[in-house]
Amino acid sequence: MEALAEGVWGLADIHENNGEIIKTIKCLESLFTAQVSFLPIIEIKTRLRISTLLLKHTHNLTHARTHLERCQLLLKSIPSCFELKFRTFSLLSQCYNLVGAIGNQKQIIIKGLELSFSSGCDGFVDKLWRCNFFAQLGNALVIEGDYTSSVDVLERGFCCAAEIYYPELQMFFATSMLHVHVIQWGDTNVVESALQRCTEVWELISPDKKQQCHGLFLYNELLHTFYLLRICDYKNASPHVDRLDAAMKRDLEQTQRVKELTSELNNIAQRLSQSDLQYRESSALYERKNQLQEQLRSVTSPTGTESLEPSYISNLRQAWGDKLELAPPPIDGEWLPKSAVYALVDLMVVVLGRPKGLIKECGRRIQSGLHTIEVELTKLGITDGTREVDLHHSSIWMAGVYLVLLMHFLENKVALDLTRSEFIEAQGKVILVICLQALVQMKMWYARFPTILQGCESIIQMLRGQYAHTLGCFSEAAFLFTEAAKLTGSKSLQAMCHVYAAVSYICIGDAESSSQALDLIGPVFSIVDSFVGVREKTAILFAYGLLLMKQHNLQEARYVLLIKLIRLATGLRISHQQLGNIQLVSQYLTVLGSLALTLHDTGQAKEILKSSLTLAKTLYDFPTQIWVLSLFTALYKELGEKGNEIENSEYAKKKEEDLQKRLADARSSILHIELIEKVKLEVQQPNDIDMKHVSAGPSMRTDLDIPESIGLTIQSTAPSSRLVDIDSVRRGKRKV
């Protein structure tokens, strides 16, 4: 009977290698309909094989769970077979995770851990399984929001990996703990300590092993980037993003090389199958085949420990380069799919490039990221008509990853279009009209997937406010910013929304609005030193200075700005070197130039405003250019240079007229009123889908404050300016 089972397994291997998964499953299921009796071990191995295929290739979680629960029942009467029990517990844990049954998942993981600590389970492989269960339990606890317990569990996994002298596995747990700390972000010193630990453990890995840890390298670099962006250290984040980008490009080139070699091998195999080959041609083809196979082996050399999966589990090797594994089998160590990671790398390039004014490169990366995500959403069956209730349970998390990333790219596209301000023609449409369409897309995606994208609601409202402010609809902008602040639990984002609303009130210009602006700025100004990075400090103090200028308290305004320069080791230096935000530098210089002019320091004002105008031109920032030009007109008037005053005034007027003409194109769009109206986003939450493990999990949290630049047109003592913000984006995450 065992020989018969081996034969069926072998036939299943053939079907699986051919990619015929349905035939593979039916072949294996035929053992259960055979008129013979098999030993329980045969049935267990067959059901494990079927459940593995179902989890890997289908949405039939119920069928997979039924097979696994039958395996668990059969294994109760077998005293040993620890490896089969471990595998059953691990696959059941994955099933429960996919359907959001986190309580059941934790129970099955604890059973696995208890078994791994029993007598007879203390070898190398047993401890690998123990590490697997620690990793799964740590992830389950994060989904429940129990970060402290998650770190404790992952620490135990780290110690277990150290016991078997496995630095790569230690690195997996070290980065996992860092990820939890970055999500939670309690004490900055604790996060920094976790970061330092990752650096130390990475050095324990030998150089040849490091080359094999591609996924772990990317994960570690991304976490370092998240940390540095959270503390607004753009300068030190840049090398990490450069390394990420270089690694991604190398891998894409290698993947293309594998495709080319595989294609040529297939052509040779097809030619060799023909019967009319001459001996000389056949020999040449076989020689070329051997060369190609050797080249392919050199490119696709094993990366890490060989799989522990026996042949009865799965004989189908995953396509090379399809997975960025963080840890060896049996640990399911993938964090995000490769395409999602590479989209995230594109996003990081955009996040760092926007404040520097790298418009073309950011635009190219946004298009690259959107294309990658659209391809993956199509693979998941998410088309124009798909809604949240249409998703399979097993695809909810994966869909969530790509949908959240999609919203990030659209958010950056909107912010980029609002920031660049050159308003050039693009395919017959001005940039603000394109920005309008991107904002509407964000609203539509949110309406279709309200639970998965619930964390994006405040960002959409904030961007609506940005758009309204850019179009001069200050009352609507203030309302939208205030609503955005109510929709987020992020202290950082709330502060920025209050700053934005205050600036909009300042632009309205009456006494009541100034009072409302002060009511918003005052509370955040009083806690300005409590923020982790300099982003909030820069925006709050800048806006406070503008408010004081509006109230004609110029001496105090300059005092506040000078205090800010001292407090942040000069705001200009930090904006330029640490934030890398040249638009903010330009605006800061404009404010200081305005103050110098008001205090009749014409020499200093002239030099400052020259620098500001140069940066504004570099960024194609028309509003700031117009503001600076208006100040130059006032400067020439004070200096008595009538000719320069008239010439400069006429040039500024022409710029202003051109800007207003471009703004009118956006105002004439039918989408304009929809976006600026004073209403909340109203969507119907689905009742018939269990999204708990998605909405409660880290993939939907908003604690990773990755900064980005967004412009605001404001009017105070000069025609216009912009307050540039760096705001938070949401990061999808599952495996910790």
MINU-463038 format. One record per residue (C-alpha): y, z, x. Coordinates in steps of 0.05 Angstrom, whole numbers, plus 5000, padded with zeros to 4 digits. Each point is the difference from the previous one (the first is absolute). Layout:
<<Y; Z; X>>
...
This chain:
<<5000; 5000; 5000>>
<<5047; 5014; 5058>>
<<4988; 4930; 5027>>
<<5019; 4971; 4932>>
<<5065; 5040; 5001>>
<<5015; 4977; 5071>>
<<4990; 4928; 4977>>
<<5048; 5009; 4941>>
<<5051; 5032; 5046>>
<<4993; 4942; 5048>>
<<5011; 4950; 4944>>
<<5061; 5040; 4978>>
<<5026; 4995; 5071>>
<<4997; 4924; 4996>>
<<5039; 4999; 4935>>
<<5051; 5049; 5026>>
<<5011; 4961; 5064>>
<<5013; 4939; 4957>>
<<5052; 5039; 4961>>
<<4958; 4999; 4936>>
<<5012; 5071; 4978>>
<<4975; 4993; 4929>>
<<4934; 4971; 5024>>
<<4995; 5055; 5051>>
<<5007; 5054; 4947>>
<<4952; 4966; 4953>>
<<4950; 4992; 5056>>
<<5003; 5075; 5016>>
<<4997; 5020; 4926>>
<<4935; 4960; 4993>>
<<4965; 5057; 5036>>
<<5012; 5044; 4940>>
<<4967; 4951; 4952>>
<<4939; 4987; 5044>>
<<4933; 5023; 4971>>
<<4988; 5045; 5060>>
<<5019; 5070; 5020>>
<<5043; 5012; 5061>>
<<5011; 5063; 5039>>
<<5065; 5037; 4983>>
<<5028; 4982; 5069>>
<<4994; 4926; 4984>>
<<5037; 5009; 4934>>
<<5054; 5042; 5033>>
<<5012; 4949; 5055>>
<<5003; 4943; 4950>>
<<5048; 5036; 4954>>
<<5045; 5018; 5059>>
<<5001; 4927; 5020>>
<<5019; 4978; 4930>>
<<5054; 5053; 4992>>
<<5029; 4980; 5068>>
<<5005; 4928; 4977>>
<<5030; 5019; 4934>>
<<5054; 5043; 5032>>
<<5016; 4947; 5052>>
<<5001; 4938; 4957>>
<<5008; 5018; 4926>>
<<5038; 5044; 4951>>
<<4936; 5027; 4970>>
<<5010; 5073; 5020>>
<<4959; 5026; 4941>>
<<4938; 4961; 5023>>
<<5010; 5023; 5072>>
<<5008; 5073; 4979>>
<<4937; 4996; 4957>>
<<4959; 4976; 5060>>
<<5029; 5054; 5045>>
<<4989; 5056; 4951>>
<<4928; 4977; 4993>>
<<4994; 5002; 5076>>
<<5029; 5070; 5000>>
<<4948; 5023; 4949>>
<<4942; 4970; 5039>>
<<5024; 5030; 5065>>
<<5000; 5071; 4971>>
<<4924; 5001; 5004>>
<<4998; 4975; 5072>>
<<5010; 5055; 5052>>
<<5026; 4956; 5057>>
<<5031; 4930; 4999>>
<<5067; 5029; 5020>>
<<5030; 4932; 5018>>
<<4983; 4972; 4931>>
<<5030; 5061; 4967>>
<<5063; 4995; 5042>>
<<5008; 4927; 4981>>
<<4989; 5013; 4926>>
<<5052; 5057; 5000>>
<<5050; 4956; 5037>>
<<4993; 4940; 4954>>
<<5004; 5044; 4938>>
<<5064; 5031; 5028>>
<<5029; 4930; 5006>>
<<4980; 4984; 4928>>
<<5034; 5063; 4974>>
<<5062; 4985; 5042>>
<<5006; 4930; 4972>>
<<4999; 5024; 4928>>
<<5047; 5058; 5014>>
<<4948; 5055; 4989>>
<<5025; 5041; 5058>>
<<4968; 5065; 4975>>
<<4931; 4967; 5000>>
<<5014; 4969; 5067>>
<<5016; 5067; 5032>>
<<4936; 5030; 4972>>
<<4956; 4945; 5029>>
<<5036; 5004; 5067>>
<<4989; 5075; 5004>>
<<4926; 4988; 4987>>
<<5000; 4951; 5058>>
<<5035; 5049; 5046>>
<<4952; 5056; 4981>>
<<4941; 4955; 5016>>
<<5031; 4981; 5067>>
<<5004; 5073; 5020>>
<<4928; 5015; 4980>>
<<4944; 5008; 5052>>
<<4977; 4936; 5031>>
<<5068; 4966; 4992>>
<<5036; 5012; 5065>>
<<4991; 4935; 5039>>
<<5051; 4947; 5018>>
<<4989; 4958; 4938>>
<<5000; 5061; 4955>>
<<5067; 5021; 5028>>
<<5027; 4930; 4988>>
<<4981; 5008; 4927>>
<<5033; 5068; 5000>>
<<5064; 4968; 5026>>
<<4993; 4948; 4944>>
<<4999; 5054; 4947>>
<<5059; 5037; 5032>>
<<5040; 4935; 4998>>
<<4982; 4986; 4927>>
<<5016; 5072; 4979>>
<<5067; 4998; 5037>>
<<5018; 4937; 4962>>
<<4979; 5030; 4933>>
<<5043; 5061; 5012>>
<<5061; 4957; 5016>>
<<4990; 4963; 4934>>
<<5003; 5068; 4966>>
<<5063; 5017; 5039>>
<<4966; 5057; 5038>>
<<5028; 4982; 5068>>
<<4988; 5066; 5034>>
<<4925; 5000; 4983>>
<<4996; 4927; 5020>>
<<5028; 5015; 5070>>
<<4950; 5058; 5007>>
<<4942; 4955; 4982>>
<<5023; 4944; 5047>>
<<5008; 5052; 5055>>
<<4926; 5018; 4991>>
<<4983; 4926; 5006>>
<<5041; 4997; 5064>>
<<4961; 5058; 5029>>
<<4934; 4969; 4979>>
<<5019; 4935; 5035>>
<<5018; 5040; 5063>>
<<4931; 5033; 4998>>
<<4967; 4932; 5009>>
<<5052; 4978; 5052>>
<<5026; 4942; 4959>>
<<5075; 4988; 5016>>
<<5006; 4941; 4953>>
<<4976; 5042; 4942>>
<<5046; 5057; 5022>>
<<5057; 4950; 4998>>
<<4980; 4980; 4929>>
<<5007; 5072; 4977>>
<<5063; 5012; 5040>>
<<5035; 4940; 4968>>
<<4973; 5020; 4932>>
<<5032; 5069; 5007>>
<<5065; 4968; 5024>>
<<5000; 4956; 4938>>
<<4993; 5061; 4955>>
<<5057; 5035; 5036>>
<<5044; 4939; 4994>>
<<4986; 4997; 4925>>
<<5012; 5074; 4990>>
<<5056; 5008; 5052>>
<<5011; 5074; 4997>>
<<5020; 5024; 5069>>
<<5025; 4944; 5046>>
<<4972; 5038; 5060>>
<<4931; 4999; 4970>>
<<5004; 4925; 4989>>
<<5025; 4990; 5071>>
<<4942; 5043; 5026>>
<<4950; 4957; 4962>>
<<5033; 4938; 5030>>
<<4994; 5028; 5070>>
<<4927; 5016; 4988>>
<<4986; 4928; 4982>>
<<5033; 4978; 5065>>
<<4957; 5048; 5040>>
<<4934; 4981; 4967>>
<<5015; 4926; 5007>>
<<5004; 5010; 5075>>
<<4930; 5029; 5000>>
<<4971; 4933; 4978>>
<<4980; 4954; 5057>>
<<5038; 4935; 5008>>
<<4940; 4956; 4981>>
<<4989; 5042; 4937>>
<<5074; 4995; 4981>>
<<4994; 4925; 4998>>
<<4944; 5008; 4949>>
<<5041; 5048; 4956>>
<<5045; 4947; 4970>>
<<5005; 5033; 4931>>
<<5012; 5069; 5030>>
<<5055; 4973; 5045>>
<<5037; 4968; 4942>>
<<4992; 5063; 4957>>
<<5027; 5044; 5056>>
<<5059; 4954; 5014>>
<<5018; 4996; 4926>>
<<4999; 5075; 4993>>
<<5046; 5007; 5060>>
<<5046; 4949; 4969>>
<<5001; 5037; 4933>>
<<5017; 5065; 5036>>
<<5057; 4970; 5041>>
<<5030; 4963; 4941>>
<<4997; 5064; 4960>>
<<5042; 5035; 5052>>
<<5043; 4937; 5006>>
<<4983; 4988; 5073>>
<<5003; 4924; 4996>>
<<5007; 4992; 5075>>
<<4933; 5032; 5016>>
<<4967; 4969; 4939>>
<<5014; 4929; 5025>>
<<4948; 5001; 5057>>
<<4946; 5022; 4951>>
<<5017; 4944; 4951>>
<<5000; 4951; 5058>>
<<4930; 5022; 5020>>
<<4977; 4995; 4928>>
<<5028; 4930; 4994>>
<<4969; 4978; 5066>>
<<4932; 5028; 4981>>
<<5003; 4965; 4932>>
<<5017; 4933; 5032>>
<<4944; 5006; 5051>>
<<4950; 5015; 4945>>
<<5024; 4942; 4958>>
<<4992; 4953; 5059>>
<<4930; 5029; 5013>>
<<4981; 4992; 4927>>
<<5022; 4927; 5002>>
<<4959; 4989; 5063>>
<<4938; 5029; 4966>>
<<5011; 4953; 4941>>
<<5005; 4940; 5046>>
<<4937; 5019; 5039>>
<<4961; 5015; 4936>>
<<5021; 4933; 4969>>
<<4978; 4962; 5062>>
<<4933; 5037; 5001>>
<<4988; 4982; 4927>>
<<5015; 4927; 5015>>
<<4951; 5001; 5058>>
<<4947; 5034; 4957>>
<<5009; 4946; 4947>>
<<4994; 4945; 5052>>
<<4937; 5031; 5031>>
<<4967; 5002; 4932>>
<<5001; 4924; 4998>>
<<4937; 4963; 5020>>
<<5031; 4939; 5035>>
<<5024; 5037; 5062>>
<<4985; 4972; 5068>>
<<4973; 5048; 5053>>
<<5063; 4996; 5043>>
<<5046; 5013; 4941>>
<<4956; 5057; 4975>>
<<5000; 5033; 5069>>
<<5076; 4994; 5004>>
<<5008; 5031; 4931>>
<<4954; 5058; 5017>>
<<5038; 5012; 5065>>
<<5066; 5000; 4962>>
<<4971; 5046; 4947>>
<<4980; 5051; 5053>>
<<5070; 4997; 5031>>
<<5033; 5011; 4932>>
<<4953; 5058; 4984>>
<<5017; 5033; 5066>>
<<5074; 4991; 4987>>
<<4992; 5028; 4931>>
<<4963; 5060; 5026>>
<<5055; 5014; 5051>>
<<5053; 4998; 4945>>
<<4961; 5040; 4949>>
<<4969; 5052; 5046>>
<<4981; 5064; 4963>>
<<5059; 5046; 4989>>
<<4974; 5070; 5004>>
<<4934; 5032; 4980>>
<<4948; 4955; 4968>>
<<4988; 5011; 4926>>
<<4950; 5053; 4981>>
<<4981; 4961; 4938>>
<<4926; 4983; 5000>>
<<4976; 4932; 4977>>
<<4981; 5025; 4931>>
<<5072; 5020; 4987>>
<<5037; 4936; 5017>>
<<4983; 4942; 5046>>
<<5066; 4963; 4989>>
<<5048; 5011; 5057>>
<<5072; 5000; 4977>>
<<5040; 4940; 5023>>
<<5031; 5012; 5068>>
<<5069; 5029; 4999>>
<<4999; 5014; 4926>>
<<5007; 5075; 5006>>
<<5043; 5046; 5043>>
<<4952; 5057; 5009>>
<<5027; 5067; 5022>>
<<4933; 5035; 5013>>
<<4927; 4982; 5011>>
<<4948; 4996; 4945>>
<<4980; 5036; 4958>>
<<5073; 5020; 4992>>
<<5039; 4953; 4954>>
<<5059; 5002; 5047>>
<<5041; 4942; 4975>>
<<5070; 5022; 4980>>
<<5027; 4935; 4970>>
<<4972; 4929; 4999>>
<<5022; 4957; 5059>>
<<5046; 4957; 4957>>
<<5035; 5062; 4972>>
<<5010; 5028; 5070>>
<<5029; 4935; 5025>>
<<5046; 4996; 4939>>
<<5021; 5071; 5018>>
<<5016; 4977; 5071>>
<<5044; 4946; 4972>>
<<5034; 5053; 4957>>
<<5013; 5044; 5061>>
<<5032; 4941; 5036>>
<<5046; 4990; 4940>>
<<5017; 5074; 4996>>
<<5021; 5001; 5072>>
<<5033; 4932; 5000>>
<<5045; 5006; 4939>>
<<5048; 5053; 5029>>
<<5007; 4957; 5062>>
<<5020; 4939; 4959>>
<<4939; 4959; 5018>>
<<5005; 4963; 4934>>
<<4959; 4937; 5015>>
<<4941; 5038; 5030>>
<<5000; 5051; 4943>>
<<5001; 4944; 4949>>
<<4941; 4966; 5035>>
<<4960; 5064; 5002>>
<<5014; 5015; 4927>>
<<4973; 4932; 4980>>
<<4940; 5010; 5045>>
<<4985; 5068; 4969>>
<<5009; 4974; 4929>>
<<4953; 4942; 5013>>
<<4946; 5046; 5029>>
<<5004; 5047; 4941>>
<<5000; 4945; 4947>>
<<4936; 4971; 5031>>
<<4966; 5068; 4998>>
<<5023; 5015; 4928>>
<<4970; 4933; 4979>>
<<4934; 5019; 5032>>
<<5002; 5064; 4958>>
<<5010; 4959; 4937>>
<<5072; 5021; 4991>>
<<5037; 4940; 4972>>
<<5062; 4991; 4957>>
<<4968; 5029; 4938>>
<<4962; 5058; 5030>>
<<5021; 5070; 4980>>
<<4979; 5070; 5022>>
<<4950; 5008; 4943>>
<<4964; 4937; 5022>>
<<4980; 5029; 5068>>
<<4930; 5022; 5018>>
<<4996; 5072; 5022>>
<<4972; 4980; 5067>>
<<5060; 4954; 5014>>
<<5055; 5047; 4977>>
<<5014; 5030; 5069>>
<<4997; 4934; 5037>>
<<5046; 4968; 4949>>
<<5047; 5059; 5007>>
<<5005; 4990; 5075>>
<<5021; 4928; 4994>>
<<5045; 5011; 4939>>
<<5038; 5056; 5035>>
<<5007; 4956; 5063>>
<<5025; 4944; 4955>>
<<5054; 5045; 4972>>
<<5021; 5019; 5071>>
<<5010; 4928; 5020>>
<<5038; 4984; 4936>>
<<5042; 5062; 5011>>
<<5017; 4978; 5070>>
<<5015; 4930; 4976>>
<<5049; 5027; 4949>>
<<5031; 5046; 5051>>
<<5005; 4945; 5051>>
<<5035; 4953; 4951>>
<<5049; 5055; 4980>>
<<5013; 5017; 5073>>
<<5009; 4931; 5031>>
<<5058; 4979; 4955>>
<<5011; 4930; 5028>>
<<4984; 4972; 4930>>
<<4980; 4932; 5027>>
<<4966; 4948; 4957>>
<<4925; 5006; 5003>>
<<4959; 4947; 4962>>
<<5057; 4992; 4952>>
<<5007; 5074; 4985>>
<<5046; 5051; 5032>>
<<4967; 5060; 5032>>
<<5021; 5050; 4947>>
<<4965; 4958; 4947>>
<<4937; 5001; 5042>>
<<5010; 5075; 5007>>
<<5004; 5005; 4924>>
<<4933; 4965; 4993>>
<<4967; 5046; 5050>>
<<5025; 5061; 4963>>
<<4974; 4973; 4934>>
<<4932; 4988; 5034>>
<<4998; 5073; 5020>>
<<5014; 5021; 4928>>
<<4946; 4953; 4974>>
<<4948; 5026; 5049>>
<<5018; 5071; 4982>>
<<4993; 4985; 4926>>
<<4931; 4971; 5011>>
<<4974; 5055; 5046>>
<<5040; 5063; 4981>>
<<4951; 5052; 5024>>
<<4984; 4968; 5067>>
<<5074; 4985; 5013>>
<<5028; 5064; 4970>>
<<5029; 5021; 5067>>
<<5041; 4936; 5003>>
<<5040; 5015; 4937>>
<<5056; 5036; 5035>>
<<5006; 4946; 5053>>
<<5007; 4946; 4946>>
<<5055; 5041; 4967>>
<<5034; 5010; 5067>>
<<4998; 4926; 5016>>
<<5028; 4984; 4931>>
<<5057; 5047; 5019>>
<<5009; 4965; 5067>>
<<5005; 4933; 4964>>
<<5048; 5026; 4947>>
<<5044; 5030; 5054>>
<<5001; 4935; 5040>>
<<5023; 4963; 4938>>
<<5056; 5052; 4989>>
<<4967; 5033; 4939>>
<<5014; 5069; 5026>>
<<4990; 5040; 4935>>
<<4931; 4968; 4989>>
<<4983; 5011; 5073>>
<<5017; 5074; 4998>>
<<4956; 5008; 4938>>
<<4941; 4963; 5032>>
<<5005; 5040; 5065>>
<<5001; 5065; 4961>>
<<4939; 4980; 4960>>
<<4964; 4980; 5064>>
<<5012; 5069; 5028>>
<<4967; 5031; 4939>>
<<4938; 4957; 5009>>
<<4980; 5023; 5070>>
<<4976; 5065; 5029>>
<<5023; 4979; 5069>>
<<5058; 5044; 5024>>
<<5021; 4944; 5047>>
<<5002; 4946; 4947>>
<<5035; 5045; 4951>>
<<5055; 5013; 5051>>
<<5009; 4926; 5014>>
<<5004; 4984; 4926>>
<<5053; 5053; 4991>>
<<5039; 4971; 5058>>
<<4996; 4931; 4970>>
<<5022; 5025; 4931>>
<<5058; 5037; 5033>>
<<5023; 4937; 5036>>
<<4997; 4962; 4934>>
<<5043; 5053; 4967>>
<<5049; 4996; 5058>>
<<5006; 4925; 4988>>
<<5018; 5011; 4927>>
<<5062; 5034; 5027>>
<<5025; 5047; 4945>>
<<5006; 5076; 5006>>
<<4940; 5015; 4956>>
<<4955; 4954; 5041>>
<<5024; 5032; 5065>>
<<4982; 5067; 4971>>
<<4931; 4975; 4981>>
<<4991; 4973; 5071>>
<<5018; 5067; 5029>>
<<4950; 5034; 4954>>
<<4946; 4956; 5029>>
<<5020; 5001; 5073>>
<<5016; 5074; 5003>>
<<4928; 5027; 4990>>
<<4968; 4951; 5049>>
<<5056; 5010; 5050>>
<<4985; 5075; 5000>>
<<4927; 4987; 5021>>
<<5014; 4941; 5047>>
<<4967; 5034; 5059>>
<<4934; 5012; 4963>>
<<4978; 4927; 5002>>
<<4948; 4979; 5051>>
<<5034; 4937; 5026>>
<<5072; 4977; 5009>>
<<4997; 4950; 4943>>
<<5021; 5048; 4945>>
<<5050; 5035; 5045>>
<<5033; 4933; 5018>>
<<5006; 4977; 4928>>
<<5022; 5068; 4971>>
<<5054; 5013; 5052>>
<<5024; 4928; 4998>>
<<5007; 5002; 4924>>
<<5034; 5068; 5003>>
<<5051; 4971; 5048>>
<<5014; 4943; 4953>>
<<5010; 5049; 4943>>
<<5050; 5039; 5041>>
<<5036; 4936; 5017>>
<<5003; 4983; 4926>>
<<5031; 5068; 4987>>
<<5051; 4985; 5056>>
<<4975; 5059; 5040>>
<<5000; 4957; 5063>>
<<5004; 5055; 5051>>
<<4939; 5034; 4970>>
<<4965; 4933; 4993>>
<<5008; 4986; 5074>>
<<4979; 5072; 5016>>
<<4936; 4992; 4959>>
<<4984; 4934; 5035>>
<<5014; 5029; 5068>>
<<4956; 5060; 4984>>
<<4946; 4951; 4980>>
<<5007; 4964; 5067>>
<<4992; 5065; 5037>>
<<4943; 5025; 4956>>
<<4959; 4936; 5009>>
<<5019; 4988; 5073>>
<<5051; 4950; 4973>>
<<4982; 4963; 4936>>
<<5015; 4933; 5032>>
<<4952; 5011; 5058>>
<<4944; 5023; 4953>>
<<5012; 4944; 4950>>
<<4996; 4950; 5057>>
<<4947; 5029; 5045>>
<<4956; 5043; 4955>>
<<5007; 4967; 4932>>
<<5014; 4932; 5029>>
<<5044; 4987; 4939>>
<<5057; 4955; 5023>>
<<5025; 4993; 4928>>
<<5011; 5074; 4996>>
<<5034; 4998; 5068>>
<<5046; 4946; 4973>>
<<5017; 5041; 4939>>
<<5010; 5064; 5040>>
<<5048; 4964; 5046>>
<<5037; 4972; 4939>>
<<5010; 5070; 4972>>
<<5023; 5028; 5067>>
<<5046; 4940; 5009>>
<<5029; 5013; 4931>>
<<5012; 5073; 5017>>
<<5033; 4981; 5066>>
<<5045; 4951; 4965>>
<<5020; 5051; 4947>>
<<5017; 5049; 5055>>
<<5042; 4945; 5033>>
<<4956; 4995; 5062>>
<<5006; 4923; 5000>>
<<4971; 4989; 5069>>
<<4936; 5037; 4986>>
<<4995; 4970; 4930>>
<<5005; 4929; 5028>>
<<4944; 5010; 5050>>
<<4954; 5034; 4950>>
<<5012; 4947; 4946>>
<<4986; 4943; 5049>>
<<4932; 5029; 5015>>
<<4986; 5011; 4926>>
<<5019; 4929; 4982>>
<<4955; 4971; 5055>>
<<4940; 5038; 4973>>
<<5016; 4982; 4928>>
<<5002; 4926; 5019>>
<<4934; 5007; 5037>>
<<4968; 5026; 4936>>
<<5036; 4950; 4954>>
<<5024; 5063; 4964>>
<<5057; 4971; 4958>>
<<5021; 5064; 4964>>
<<5009; 5037; 5066>>
<<5036; 4940; 5030>>
<<5048; 4999; 4942>>
<<5012; 5074; 5006>>
<<5014; 4994; 5075>>
<<5046; 4940; 4989>>
<<5040; 5039; 4949>>
<<5009; 5056; 5052>>
<<5022; 4949; 5052>>
<<5053; 4975; 4950>>
<<5026; 5072; 4994>>
<<4996; 5007; 5076>>
<<5041; 4937; 5013>>
<<5051; 5023; 4948>>
<<5008; 5067; 5035>>
<<5007; 4964; 5067>>
<<5052; 4953; 4970>>
<<4959; 4937; 5017>>
<<5019; 4961; 4938>>
<<4965; 4935; 5020>>
<<4934; 5034; 5013>>
<<5007; 5040; 4936>>
<<5009; 4938; 4956>>
<<4945; 4961; 5035>>
<<4951; 5058; 4996>>
<<5017; 5014; 4928>>
<<4988; 4928; 4979>>
<<4933; 4998; 5037>>
<<4979; 5065; 4967>>
<<5020; 4973; 4932>>
<<4958; 4938; 5011>>
<<4940; 5042; 5019>>
<<5009; 5044; 4938>>
<<5005; 4940; 4954>>
<<4937; 4970; 5029>>
<<4963; 5065; 4992>>
<<5021; 5008; 4928>>
<<4978; 4929; 4985>>
<<4931; 5015; 5027>>
<<4996; 5065; 4961>>
<<5017; 4962; 4937>>
<<4937; 4958; 5007>>
<<4958; 5064; 4996>>
<<5040; 5027; 4942>>
<<4988; 4936; 4961>>
<<4924; 5009; 5005>>
<<4964; 5021; 4937>>
<<4965; 5053; 5041>>
<<5065; 5034; 5021>>
<<5011; 5040; 4936>>
<<4926; 5021; 4998>>
<<5006; 5031; 5069>>
<<5066; 5037; 4994>>
<<4994; 5028; 4930>>
<<5000; 5076; 4995>>
<<4927; 5009; 4979>>
<<4939; 5031; 5031>>
<<4938; 4961; 5016>>
<<4955; 5006; 4940>>
<<4927; 4982; 5005>>
<<4939; 5018; 4960>>
<<4951; 5042; 5039>>
<<4927; 4979; 4991>>
<<4956; 5049; 4963>>
<<4932; 4969; 5012>>
<<4996; 5001; 5075>>
<<4987; 5058; 5046>>
<<5051; 4995; 5056>>
<<4998; 5072; 5023>>
<<4971; 4986; 5069>>
<<5053; 4946; 5011>>
<<5061; 5036; 4973>>
<<4983; 5066; 5032>>
<<4979; 4971; 5066>>
<<5041; 4988; 5062>>
<<5004; 4925; 4986>>
<<5052; 5014; 4947>>
<<5039; 5055; 5034>>
<<5070; 4990; 5025>>
<<5003; 5048; 5059>>
<<4999; 4948; 5055>>
<<5075; 4989; 5008>>
<<5000; 4934; 5036>>
<<5074; 4982; 5008>>
<<5031; 4933; 4982>>
<<5070; 4974; 4995>>
<<5034; 4985; 4934>>
<<5073; 4982; 4992>>
<<5052; 5025; 4950>>
<<5066; 4968; 4985>>
<<5052; 5054; 4989>>
<<5074; 4999; 4987>>
<<5046; 5056; 5024>>
<<5065; 4991; 5036>>
<<4978; 4931; 5021>>
<<4971; 4942; 4959>>
<<4927; 5011; 5018>>
<<4950; 5032; 5047>>
<<4927; 5016; 5001>>
<<4963; 5064; 5008>>
<<4933; 4983; 5031>>
<<4940; 5041; 4982>>
<<4932; 5006; 5028>>
<<4952; 5016; 4944>>
<<4927; 5019; 4991>>
<<4942; 4954; 4986>>
<<4933; 5019; 4972>>
<<4938; 4992; 5041>>
<<4931; 4986; 4971>>
<<4946; 5043; 5031>>
<<4930; 5018; 4983>>
<<4957; 5018; 5060>>
<<5025; 5059; 5038>>
